[in-house]
Amino acid sequence: MKSEVYLTKFGADNMDDSILDRLVRLFDKVGAGGIIKENDMVAVKAHFGELGNISFISPIFYRVLVDRIKICGGKPFLTDTNTLYVGERNNAVKHLNLAMRHGFSFSTVDAPIIIADGLTGMDYVEEEINLQYIKKAKIASAFYWANSIVVVTHCKGHMLTGMGGSIKNIGMGCAPRPGKQEQHSGSAPNFKSKYCVGCGECVMWCNFDAVKIVNGKAVNDPSKCIGCG
C-alpha cells in the first residue's frame, strides 16, 4: 500500500503563511491528532547534528511539532541514539552537550531530551523478527516503550542505504549501538595502500583501535574491526 505524501513550498508567500504555519497544517493533514492519544509518551525522532555540521533541522521546527503534540494530549520528548564511531554523539553525556550547543534545550523546544539507548548505547530491548540477516532486532529502549513516534528527517547520502530518508532514520536511527553494529557489520574498510597518505584521520575515527599507521600507511586489524563503517 502506497503512502500519501504531502508537500509544501519552503518560502513564505506572506507574513501569515510561514513554513512553520504550513508545518502545523501538514501535521493536521496527516491525521496525527487521531493517532496520538491522551497522555501518550511521544518520541520525536531527532538528529542533533555532529560537531561542525550545520545541516540538521533547526530546533524551531521541533518546537512547532512539540506544541502540536501537546494540543493532542501527548507527552513529547526529543530523542536519538548514540553513534558507533568516535565523535560527539557516542555517549549520552557528549550527545546531550552537543544537542545544547546546537540549540536544543528545554527552553527552545519545550520538551525533555532523552538519549534513547542510555548512557553508553547499551539500553535496549530485543524483539524477535526472524528475518534473513537479523533474527532479533535491537531497539533503543526509549523508542520501544514510547506509545508513538513522530519522525523528523533530513535527507542525506548514506553508504549503505543510498539515500538516508525516514526508513533509514527509523531502521538505523532507532537502533542502539549494538544494533547499529549488526547493520553495518559488512562494512570493514579495505585500504588501498597506493592512495594512502598516512594522515591518520581513519585512526582518529576508529572507536575500536582497529586501524594503525604502519610504515606510513593505514592498516586494518581484522581481529579488532567490527565493520561499523
C-alpha positions in Angstrom: 0.0 0.0 0.0 1.4 3.4 -1.0 1.6 6.2 1.5 0.1 9.6 0.7 2.8 12.2 0.6 2.1 15.9 1.2 4.5 18.6 0.0 4.8 22.3 0.7 6.9 25.2 -0.5 9.7 26.3 1.8 9.4 30.0 1.3 6.7 32.3 2.7 4.1 33.9 0.4 3.1 36.4 3.1 3.5 37.3 6.7 0.7 35.0 7.7 1.9 32.0 5.7 5.3 30.9 7.0 6.9 27.5 6.7 6.0 27.0 10.4 2.4 27.7 9.7 2.5 25.1 6.9 4.2 22.6 9.2 1.2 22.8 11.6 -1.2 22.3 8.6 0.8 19.3 7.4 0.8 17.8 10.9 -3.0 18.1 11.0 -3.4 16.9 7.4 -1.7 13.5 8.0 -4.1 12.9 10.9 -1.5 12.9 13.7 -4.2 14.1 16.1 -6.1 10.9 15.6 -3.1 8.7 16.3 -1.8 10.4 19.5 -3.9 9.6 22.5 -4.2 11.5 25.8 -1.1 11.1 27.9 0.8 9.1 25.2 4.5 9.3 25.5 5.5 10.6 22.1 9.1 10.1 20.9 10.1 12.8 18.5 12.9 11.2 16.5 15.5 14.0 16.2 19.1 14.4 14.8 21.1 16.9 16.8 23.9 17.2 14.2 27.6 16.4 14.6 30.2 18.9 15.6 31.0 21.2 12.7 27.8 20.1 10.9 25.0 22.7 10.1 22.6 20.6 8.0 20.5 19.3 10.9 16.9 20.6 11.3 16.6 23.7 13.4 15.0 23.4 16.9 12.5 26.0 15.7 10.7 23.3 13.7 10.7 20.8 16.6 9.1 23.4 18.8 6.1 23.7 16.5 5.7 19.9 16.5 6.1 19.7 20.3 3.4 22.3 20.7 1.1 20.4 18.4 1.6 17.1 20.1 0.8 18.7 23.4 -2.5 20.0 22.0 -3.3 16.4 21.0 -2.8 15.4 24.7 0.6 13.7 24.1 3.7 14.0 26.3 6.5 14.6 23.8 10.3 14.2 24.2 13.1 14.7 21.7 15.3 11.6 21.3 18.1 10.0 19.3 20.6 7.1 19.7 24.3 7.1 20.2 26.7 6.5 17.4 29.2 3.7 16.8 32.0 5.9 15.6 34.1 8.3 17.6 32.6 11.7 17.7 30.4 14.0 19.9 27.5 11.6 20.0 28.9 8.2 21.0 27.7 8.5 24.6 24.8 10.3 26.2 26.9 12.9 28.1 28.6 14.2 24.9 25.4 13.7 22.9 23.4 16.0 25.2 26.2 18.6 25.4 26.3 18.7 21.6 22.5 19.0 21.4 22.6 22.0 23.7 25.4 23.5 21.7 23.3 23.3 18.6 20.3 25.0 20.3 18.3 22.0 21.6 17.2 22.6 25.1 14.0 22.7 27.2 13.8 26.5 26.7 13.9 26.2 22.9 11.8 23.0 22.3 9.7 22.9 25.5 10.3 19.2 25.9 12.9 17.0 27.6 15.7 15.5 25.6 16.4 11.8 26.2 19.1 9.7 24.6 17.2 6.6 23.6 19.8 4.0 24.2 21.1 5.3 27.5 24.5 6.4 28.8 26.7 4.2 26.7 24.3 2.9 24.0 23.5 -0.4 25.8 20.0 0.4 26.9 17.7 -1.6 24.5 15.1 -4.3 24.1 15.4 -7.2 21.7 12.3 -8.0 19.6 12.2 -11.4 17.7 11.7 -10.8 14.0 13.3 -13.9 12.4 14.4 -12.3 9.2 17.2 -13.5 6.9 20.1 -11.5 8.4 18.8 -10.4 11.8 16.8 -12.7 14.0 16.3 -10.4 17.0 16.1 -6.7 16.3 17.7 -4.5 19.0 15.6 -1.4 19.6 16.6 1.5 21.8 14.5 1.5 25.0 13.0 5.0 24.7 11.7 4.1 21.2 10.5 0.7 22.2 8.5 1.9 25.2 7.1 5.1 23.6 3.4 5.0 22.6 4.1 6.6 19.3 6.9 8.2 17.3 7.0 11.4 15.2 9.9 11.0 12.8 11.7 14.2 11.7 14.1 13.5 8.9 16.5 15.4 6.8 17.6 13.7 3.6 21.3 12.9 3.1 23.5 10.4 1.4 24.5 7.1 3.1 27.0 4.5 2.1 24.7 1.5 2.8 21.2 2.8 2.1 22.0 5.2 -0.7 19.6 7.9 0.5 19.2 8.4 4.2 15.5 9.2 4.5 12.8 8.2 7.0 13.2 4.5 6.6 16.9 4.7 7.4 16.1 7.2 10.2 13.9 4.6 11.9 15.7 1.4 11.0 19.2 2.6 11.9 18.4 5.7 13.9 16.2 3.9 16.5 18.8 1.1 17.0 21.3 1.1 19.9 25.0 0.9 19.3 25.0 -3.0 19.2 22.1 -2.9 16.7 24.0 -0.4 14.5 27.0 -2.7 14.6 24.9 -5.6 13.3 23.5 -3.5 10.4 27.0 -2.2 9.4 28.8 -5.4 10.0 29.8 -5.9 6.4 31.5 -2.5 6.1 35.0 -3.3 7.2 37.4 -0.9 5.3 39.7 -2.2 2.6 42.6 0.2 2.4 44.4 0.8 -0.9 48.0 1.5 0.1 49.0 3.3 -3.0 46.4 6.0 -2.4 47.0 6.3 1.4 49.0 9.3 2.5 49.2 8.2 6.1 47.3 11.2 7.5 46.0 9.2 10.4 42.4 10.5 10.2 41.0 7.0 10.0 42.9 6.1 13.2 41.2 9.0 14.9 37.7 8.0 13.9 38.0 4.2 14.7 36.3 3.6 18.1 37.9 0.1 18.5 41.6 0.7 17.9 41.5 -1.5 14.8 43.3 0.9 12.5 47.1 1.6 12.7 49.6 3.5 10.7 52.3 1.1 9.7 55.3 2.3 7.7 53.3 5.4 6.7 50.2 3.5 5.6 46.9 2.7 7.2 46.4 -1.0 8.1 43.2 -2.6 9.4 43.3 -5.3 12.1 40.5 -7.8 11.4 40.7 -9.2 14.9 39.6 -5.8 16.3 37.5 -4.4 13.5 33.7 -4.7 14.0 32.9 -3.5 10.5 31.0 -0.4 11.7 31.9 1.5 8.5 
